[in-house]
Amino acid sequence: MTCRNSNCGHIFSTFLFRFLFLRSKAEMWSFQNLLFTVCVALRCVISAVGVIHVTGYVGSEVNVSCSYGQGYESYEKYLCKNNCGSNDDVLITTSNPVKSKYRIHDDKTARIFTTTISDLKSEDAGKYWCGVNRTGTDIYTEVKLELVRDSCCDIVTKIESYEGYSESVSCRYESQYENSLKYICRGNRPSTCLQQALITSDTKQNGRFTLDDDKVLGTFTVNISSLTRNDSGSYLCGVQSNSVSELDVLSAIELEVKEWCCVKSTKINGTVGHPLILQCPYLPQHRDNRKFLCKGDHRNNCTDMVASQSRFALQDNGSSSSFSVTITKMKAADAGTYWCGSDSQWRVGNYTKIHLSAVFLQHTSTLPSTVEMPGKTSTQSTDAGHYVGYTVPPLLLLLMCVFAVIVYKCKHQKAKDNETVMNRNAQNEDALEEVMRVAENNIYESQEVVIYSNKETAELQSAGNDYEDLGEDEPDLENVTTKAIYCKGNFHNAN
């Protein structure tokens, strides 16, 4: 890995100049030996014809492929940069196939070795050399790498469509690419577009995407069906190039999918078991069209309720460019999304989408609810929903409070009754003790009276005897107490 074309050419010209000025046979002989050496050395300048041009995207990766002749399958291959004047210029070899941002692979059957350079930066652009290493001799192929920014394009085609519609995207190409692979991808990164293709000319159809290639007109067309808002964004049409030195041919598309034109959304609450009126305005030019009320999340896949349900009755009012649908007795299952239809083809126009919710009430009402018409006063019955949502919870709260008070009073009264009974028992015990004490005292007093009376009686009897013995006419009562006289009288009466 020490000799390239320019060095060997310089050596050859030097020896040729010396040959022209030889003076002696000795010098002639010396020159012949030296010329032989130069001829051997010239073998190192063997080089593949031409320069390999490679183009890549900044931030992505690129493959550099180099071929070699038969007989060199087992030789070491490498990639170097700049002049390859030293081993420091060697980026990677097949002896060490993975190094930093470089990878190398040798296909010995095809006699092609490929070096992949990843995470490309602007400074990676420039001159490289593919080399086949052999003792005293190397084979070189020059490579020029060009880098461009990973985005496209200066001209962008804008397309507008609506939800549920189908849209076609047409992409032109030159006649030289009529047999090349065509594809379309989302985003704006050319480097990864083919790997992330939504559909290619090899597959023709993939889900909602179909691809048709008109080689006569030089145009391939991609059709996207059942568009949604999520389909909005950037797309790239791609035609694969026929050379590694060229990038794929790309064109940019910007698709905007709008909400289905002029749809007015209205919300209404309907009471289960009660009548409900839905008002549907329509375009004046739809006056003679068949009117219908369609139920379903999507207008292109819904059920005509007037035709399928006897509870739904439609009445058209041409003077006001509107029709009404009366639901005679609403059910909970009637809740959902409705579409006021006045065009069976659902062409773009002014339409109304109704979100109907079912509510339940405890009271009955004979007044139907109506949905608001654009530009007119609404008679929508929303008190029902408010009654259920805001009246019932306070009532339940009140009942719970009353129940709690009753339970509290019952427990309090029971405790009070128990306390009363205990107090009453205590009072009865106190009264019983008082009665027993009084009775006991009375017994003691009675015993004292009886003893005292017996004593007084004995004294009176003794006094009487003394009176009789003295023979006196009147007893001397001055010193006799009233109690003694009383007791004495009782004593005589008892006798």
ROMARDO-234980 format. One line per 3 residues: number of its first residue (from 1); their letters; for each residue x, y, z of C-alpha. Coordinates in nm, 2 decimals, decimal comma, padded with zeros to 4 digits. Layout:
N
NUM = A = X Y Z  ...
This chain:
495
1 = MTC = 00,00 00,00 00,00  00,29 00,23 -00,08  00,27 00,31 -00,45
4 = RNS = 00,02 00,48 -00,68  00,02 00,58 -01,05  00,17 00,92 -01,01
7 = NCG = 00,47 00,80 -00,80  00,56 00,52 -01,04  00,53 00,75 -01,34
10 = HIF = 00,78 00,99 -01,18  01,03 00,71 -01,11  01,01 00,58 -01,47
13 = STF = 01,07 00,93 -01,62  01,38 00,98 -01,40  01,54 00,65 -01,51
16 = LFR = 01,47 00,73 -01,87  01,64 01,07 -01,84  01,96 00,90 -01,69
19 = FLF = 01,96 00,65 -01,97  02,00 00,92 -02,23  02,33 01,04 -02,07
22 = LRS = 02,51 00,71 -02,01  02,89 00,73 -02,08  03,02 00,37 -02,02
25 = KAE = 02,93 00,00 -02,05  02,93 -00,03 -01,67  02,68 00,24 -01,64
28 = MWS = 02,47 00,07 -01,92  02,47 -00,26 -01,72  02,38 -00,08 -01,40
31 = FQN = 02,10 00,09 -01,57  01,96 -00,24 -01,71  01,95 -00,38 -01,36
34 = LLF = 01,78 -00,07 -01,23  01,53 -00,07 -01,52  01,43 -00,43 -01,43
37 = TVC = 01,36 -00,32 -01,08  01,15 -00,03 -01,20  00,95 -00,26 -01,42
40 = VAL = 00,88 -00,48 -01,13  00,78 -00,18 -00,92  00,55 -00,06 -01,20
43 = RCV = 00,32 -00,35 -01,13  00,20 -00,16 -00,83  00,02 00,10 -01,04
46 = ISA = -00,23 -00,15 -01,18  -00,57 00,03 -01,14  -00,92 -00,03 -01,24
49 = VGV = -01,04 00,18 -01,53  -01,26 00,48 -01,45  -01,37 00,65 -01,13
52 = IHV = -01,67 00,54 -00,92  -01,91 00,82 -00,84  -02,13 00,78 -00,53
55 = TGY = -02,39 01,02 -00,40  -02,54 01,01 -00,05  -02,76 01,20 00,19
58 = VGS = -02,62 01,38 00,49  -02,72 01,20 00,81  -02,79 00,87 00,63
61 = EVN = -02,55 00,60 00,50  -02,40 00,51 00,17  -02,25 00,20 00,01
64 = VSC = -01,93 00,20 -00,19  -01,89 -00,11 -00,41  -01,57 -00,20 -00,59
67 = SYG = -01,50 -00,50 -00,81  -01,17 -00,69 -00,85  -01,03 -00,95 -01,09
70 = QGY = -01,03 -01,33 -01,07  -00,76 -01,47 -00,85  -00,78 -01,20 -00,58
73 = ESY = -01,06 -01,36 -00,38  -00,84 -01,44 -00,09  -00,65 -01,11 -00,08
76 = EKY = -00,72 -00,84 00,18  -00,94 -00,55 00,06  -00,96 -00,20 00,21
79 = LCK = -01,09 00,15 00,17  -00,87 00,45 00,23  -00,91 00,83 00,19
82 = NNC = -00,70 01,11 00,04  -00,37 00,99 -00,11  -00,34 00,67 00,09
85 = GSN = 00,02 00,78 00,17  00,02 00,60 00,51  -00,16 00,34 00,71
88 = DDV = -00,35 00,62 00,89  -00,54 00,69 00,57  -00,68 00,33 00,57
91 = LIT = -01,03 00,35 00,70  -01,12 -00,02 00,72  -01,00 -00,36 00,59
94 = TSN = -01,16 -00,70 00,54  -00,93 -00,83 00,82  -01,12 -00,60 01,06
97 = PVK = -01,46 -00,57 00,89  -01,63 -00,34 01,15  -01,47 -00,02 01,27
100 = SKY = -01,65 00,29 01,40  -01,88 00,42 01,13  -01,74 00,18 00,86
103 = RIH = -01,84 -00,18 00,76  -01,69 -00,39 00,48  -01,81 -00,71 00,32
106 = DDK = -01,64 -00,91 00,05  -01,86 -01,11 -00,19  -01,61 -01,35 -00,33
109 = TAR = -01,86 -01,51 -00,57  -01,94 -01,18 -00,74  -01,58 -01,05 -00,68
112 = IFT = -01,72 -00,73 -00,53  -01,64 -00,58 -00,19  -01,87 -00,32 -00,05
115 = TTI = -01,79 -00,06 00,22  -02,08 00,10 00,41  -02,03 00,45 00,56
118 = SDL = -02,30 00,55 00,81  -02,39 00,87 00,98  -02,26 01,07 00,69
121 = KSE = -02,15 01,43 00,76  -02,06 01,70 00,51  -01,68 01,65 00,58
124 = DAG = -01,72 01,29 00,46  -01,75 01,41 00,10  -01,44 01,37 -00,12
127 = KYW = -01,20 01,12 -00,27  -01,16 00,76 -00,16  -00,97 00,46 -00,29
130 = CGV = -01,07 00,10 -00,30  -00,76 -00,12 -00,26  -00,67 -00,49 -00,30
133 = NRT = -00,36 -00,56 -00,09  -00,09 -00,80 -00,21  00,28 -00,84 -00,14
136 = GTD = 00,46 -00,56 -00,32  00,16 -00,48 -00,53  -00,18 -00,31 -00,48
139 = IYT = -00,48 -00,25 -00,70  -00,66 00,08 -00,66  -00,99 00,21 -00,78
142 = EVK = -01,07 00,58 -00,72  -01,41 00,68 -00,56  -01,56 01,02 -00,55
145 = LEL = -01,83 01,07 -00,28  -02,08 01,36 -00,31  -02,33 01,44 -00,03
148 = VRD = -02,66 01,63 -00,05  -02,91 01,73 00,22  -03,17 01,47 00,31
151 = SCC = -03,48 01,66 00,20  -03,69 01,71 -00,11  -03,80 01,91 -00,30
154 = DIV = -03,80 02,27 -00,42  -04,14 02,22 -00,59  -04,43 02,07 -00,40
157 = TKI = -04,76 01,97 -00,55  -05,06 02,04 -00,31  -05,37 01,84 -00,31
160 = ESY = -05,69 01,90 -00,11  -05,96 01,64 -00,04  -06,22 01,54 00,22
163 = EGY = -06,28 01,27 00,47  -06,42 00,95 00,32  -06,33 01,05 -00,03
166 = SES = -06,07 00,88 -00,26  -05,78 01,07 -00,40  -05,53 01,00 -00,68
169 = VSC = -05,17 01,12 -00,68  -05,00 01,12 -01,02  -04,62 01,12 -01,06
172 = RYE = -04,43 01,17 -01,39  -04,09 01,02 -01,49  -03,86 01,01 -01,79
175 = SQY = -03,87 00,73 -02,05  -03,54 00,60 -01,93  -03,70 00,49 -01,61
178 = ENS = -04,00 00,31 -01,75  -03,87 -00,02 -01,62  -03,75 00,11 -01,29
181 = LKY = -03,92 00,05 -00,96  -04,19 00,31 -00,86  -04,30 00,38 -00,51
184 = ICR = -04,46 00,63 -00,28  -04,38 00,70 00,09  -04,49 00,94 00,37
187 = GNR = -04,26 01,21 00,50  -03,98 01,41 00,34  -03,67 01,20 00,38
190 = PST = -03,54 01,06 00,05  -03,28 00,84 00,22  -03,54 00,62 00,38
193 = CLQ = -03,83 00,66 00,14  -03,79 00,33 -00,04  -03,75 00,13 00,28
196 = QAL = -04,07 00,29 00,42  -04,27 00,28 00,10  -04,65 00,25 00,14
199 = ITS = -04,67 00,07 -00,19  -04,44 -00,01 -00,49  -04,50 -00,11 -00,85
202 = DTK = -04,41 -00,46 -00,75  -04,70 -00,50 -00,51  -04,97 -00,29 -00,70
205 = QNG = -05,20 -00,29 -00,40  -05,16 -00,26 -00,03  -05,47 -00,19 00,18
208 = RFT = -05,63 00,14 00,08  -05,34 00,21 -00,16  -05,32 00,10 -00,52
211 = LDD = -05,06 00,18 -00,78  -05,10 00,19 -01,16  -04,80 00,25 -01,39
214 = DKV = -04,88 00,39 -01,74  -04,54 00,35 -01,92  -04,68 00,51 -02,24
217 = LGT = -04,76 00,84 -02,07  -04,46 00,81 -01,83  -04,69 00,85 -01,53
220 = FTV = -04,76 00,63 -01,23  -05,07 00,69 -01,02  -05,14 00,61 -00,66
223 = NIS = -05,50 00,60 -00,54  -05,58 00,64 -00,17  -05,94 00,54 -00,07
226 = SLT = -06,15 00,62 00,24  -05,94 00,92 00,33  -05,91 01,03 00,70
229 = RND = -05,77 01,34 00,86  -05,47 01,13 00,96  -05,38 01,09 00,59
232 = SGS = -05,29 01,46 00,57  -04,92 01,53 00,54  -04,61 01,51 00,31
235 = YLC = -04,56 01,23 00,05  -04,27 01,15 -00,19  -04,32 00,99 -00,53
238 = GVQ = -04,00 00,79 -00,61  -03,85 00,63 -00,91  -03,54 00,41 -00,84
241 = SNS = -03,23 00,51 -01,03  -03,04 00,27 -01,25  -02,70 00,37 -01,12
244 = VSE = -02,53 00,38 -00,79  -02,39 00,72 -00,89  -02,74 00,87 -00,92
247 = LDV = -03,00 00,93 -00,66  -03,36 00,82 -00,70  -03,59 01,06 -00,89
250 = LSA = -03,83 01,21 -00,64  -04,13 01,45 -00,64  -04,30 01,60 -00,34
253 = IEL = -04,67 01,60 -00,26  -04,86 01,78 00,02  -05,20 01,63 00,09
256 = EVK = -05,46 01,80 00,31  -05,77 01,60 00,41  -06,04 01,83 00,54
259 = EWC = -06,34 01,75 00,76  -06,63 01,68 00,53  -06,73 02,01 00,40
262 = CVK = -06,96 02,24 00,60  -07,08 01,98 00,86  -07,26 02,14 01,15
265 = STK = -07,24 01,93 01,47  -07,52 01,96 01,72  -07,57 01,79 02,06
268 = ING = -07,91 01,71 02,22  -08,04 01,51 02,51  -08,35 01,30 02,47
271 = TVG = -08,57 01,16 02,75  -08,63 00,79 02,74  -09,00 00,71 02,70
274 = HPL = -09,08 01,06 02,57  -09,12 01,20 02,22  -08,83 01,38 02,05
277 = ILQ = -08,81 01,60 01,74  -08,49 01,64 01,54  -08,47 01,93 01,30
280 = CPY = -08,26 01,90 00,98  -08,18 02,19 00,75  -08,07 02,12 00,39
283 = LPQ = -07,94 02,31 00,09  -08,21 02,48 -00,12  -08,09 02,29 -00,43
286 = HRD = -08,17 01,97 -00,24  -08,54 02,06 -00,21  -08,66 01,79 -00,45
289 = NRK = -08,41 01,53 -00,32  -08,52 01,24 -00,10  -08,46 01,32 00,26
292 = FLC = -08,35 01,07 00,53  -08,21 01,05 00,88  -07,91 00,82 00,89
295 = KGD = -07,76 00,67 01,21  -07,39 00,57 01,24  -07,05 00,70 01,32
298 = HRN = -06,97 00,76 00,96  -07,20 00,91 00,70  -07,10 00,66 00,43
301 = NCT = -07,18 00,36 00,65  -07,50 00,43 00,84  -07,86 00,31 00,86
304 = DMV = -08,17 00,50 00,73  -08,38 00,51 01,05  -08,70 00,65 00,89
307 = ASQ = -08,70 00,35 00,65  -08,61 00,09 00,91  -08,79 00,21 01,22
310 = SRF = -09,17 00,28 01,25  -09,11 00,50 01,55  -08,93 00,76 01,33
313 = ALQ = -09,15 00,98 01,12  -09,02 01,24 00,87  -09,19 01,56 00,76
316 = DNG = -09,04 01,79 00,50  -09,09 02,17 00,51  -08,97 02,30 00,18
319 = SSS = -09,05 02,66 00,26  -08,79 02,66 00,54  -08,54 02,42 00,36
322 = SFS = -08,56 02,18 00,64  -08,72 01,86 00,75  -08,80 01,72 01,09
325 = VTI = -08,79 01,37 01,22  -09,01 01,27 01,52  -08,92 00,98 01,75
328 = TKM = -09,26 00,89 01,90  -09,11 00,71 02,21  -08,74 00,73 02,26
331 = KAA = -08,54 00,44 02,38  -08,20 00,42 02,54  -08,07 00,24 02,23
334 = DAG = -08,16 00,54 02,02  -07,85 00,73 02,15  -07,58 00,78 01,90
337 = TYW = -07,47 00,98 01,60  -07,72 01,08 01,33  -07,68 01,24 00,99
340 = CGS = -07,94 01,46 00,82  -07,93 01,34 00,46  -08,06 01,52 00,15
343 = DSQ = -07,82 01,37 -00,11  -07,78 01,00 -00,16  -07,43 01,06 -00,32
346 = WRV = -07,32 01,26 -00,02  -07,16 01,52 -00,24  -06,99 01,81 -00,06
349 = GNY = -07,24 02,05 00,09  -07,40 02,18 00,41  -07,51 01,89 00,63
352 = TKI = -07,60 01,84 01,00  -07,45 01,58 01,23  -07,65 01,52 01,56
355 = HLS = -07,50 01,36 01,87  -07,80 01,22 02,06  -07,78 01,13 02,43
358 = AVF = -08,04 00,94 02,63  -08,14 01,06 02,98  -08,38 00,91 03,24
361 = LQH = -08,64 01,11 03,44  -08,86 01,03 03,74  -09,14 01,26 03,62
364 = TST = -09,34 01,25 03,30  -09,36 01,52 03,04  -09,56 01,55 02,72
367 = LPS = -09,36 01,83 02,56  -09,12 01,70 02,29  -08,76 01,81 02,26
370 = TVE = -08,63 01,97 01,94  -08,27 02,01 01,81  -08,15 02,36 01,72
373 = MPG = -08,16 02,47 01,35  -07,89 02,70 01,22  -08,00 03,06 01,27
376 = KTS = -08,31 02,97 01,47  -08,40 02,96 01,84  -08,36 02,62 02,00
379 = TQS = -08,64 02,46 02,20  -08,41 02,18 02,31  -08,52 02,02 02,63
382 = TDA = -08,21 02,02 02,84  -08,37 02,06 03,18  -08,43 01,69 03,18
385 = GHY = -08,06 01,62 03,18  -08,00 01,88 03,44  -08,28 01,74 03,66
388 = VGY = -08,13 01,40 03,66  -07,77 01,53 03,69  -07,83 01,78 03,96
391 = TVP = -08,17 01,72 04,14  -08,14 01,35 04,22  -07,81 01,37 04,42
394 = PLL = -07,93 01,64 04,66  -08,25 01,44 04,73  -08,05 01,13 04,80
397 = LLL = -07,83 01,33 05,03  -08,14 01,47 05,22  -08,28 01,12 05,27
400 = MCV = -07,95 01,00 05,40  -07,93 01,30 05,65  -08,29 01,22 05,77
403 = FAV = -08,21 00,86 05,82  -07,89 00,95 06,01  -08,08 01,18 06,24
406 = IVY = -08,35 00,91 06,31  -08,08 00,66 06,39  -07,90 00,91 06,62
409 = KCK = -08,23 00,99 06,81  -08,32 00,63 06,85  -07,98 00,55 07,00
412 = HQK = -07,99 00,87 07,22  -08,34 00,79 07,34  -08,24 00,43 07,42
415 = AKD = -07,94 00,55 07,62  -08,17 00,81 07,80  -08,43 00,54 07,89
418 = NET = -08,15 00,32 08,03  -08,03 00,60 08,24  -08,38 00,68 08,36
421 = VMN = -08,44 00,32 08,46  -08,11 00,31 08,65  -08,19 00,64 08,83
424 = RNA = -08,54 00,51 08,92  -08,39 00,19 09,05  -08,15 00,40 09,26
427 = QNE = -08,43 00,62 09,39  -08,63 00,31 09,48  -08,34 00,16 09,66
430 = DAL = -08,29 00,49 09,85  -08,66 00,51 09,94  -08,66 00,15 10,05
433 = EEV = -08,37 00,22 10,28  -08,54 00,53 10,42  -08,86 00,32 10,49
436 = MRV = -08,66 00,06 10,66  -08,48 00,32 10,87  -08,80 00,49 10,97
439 = AEN = -08,97 00,16 11,05  -08,67 00,06 11,26  -08,69 00,39 11,45
442 = NIY = -09,06 00,35 11,50  -09,00 00,01 11,65  -08,75 00,15 11,89
445 = ESQ = -08,97 00,44 11,99  -09,27 00,20 12,05  -09,06 -00,01 12,27
448 = EVV = -08,95 00,30 12,47  -09,31 00,42 12,51  -09,43 00,08 12,63
451 = IYS = -09,14 00,06 12,88  -09,20 00,42 13,00  -09,58 00,37 13,03
454 = NKE = -09,54 00,06 13,24  -09,30 00,25 13,47  -09,55 00,55 13,50
457 = TAE = -09,83 00,32 13,57  -09,64 00,16 13,85  -09,57 00,50 14,00
460 = LQS = -09,94 00,60 13,98  -10,05 00,29 14,14  -09,80 00,34 14,42
463 = AGN = -09,92 00,70 14,46  -10,29 00,58 14,48  -10,21 00,34 14,74
466 = DYE = -10,04 00,60 14,94  -10,34 00,82 14,91  -10,58 00,57 15,04
469 = DLG = -10,36 00,49 15,33  -10,34 00,85 15,44  -10,72 00,89 15,42
472 = EDE = -10,68 01,24 15,27  -10,98 01,38 15,07  -10,79 01,53 14,78
475 = PDL = -10,46 01,42 14,64  -10,18 01,66 14,62  -10,12 01,71 14,24
478 = ENV = -09,89 01,99 14,25  -09,59 01,78 14,20  -09,75 01,54 13,94
481 = TTK = -09,66 01,61 13,58  -09,91 01,64 13,30  -09,76 01,34 13,13
484 = AIY = -09,81 01,14 13,44  -10,17 01,25 13,47  -10,23 01,16 13,10
487 = CKG = -10,07 00,83 13,14  -10,27 00,76 13,46  -10,60 00,85 13,29
490 = NFH = -10,53 00,62 13,01  -10,43 00,36 13,26  -10,77 00,39 13,44
493 = NAN = -10,96 00,39 13,13  -10,78 00,08 13,03  -10,89 -00,07 13,35
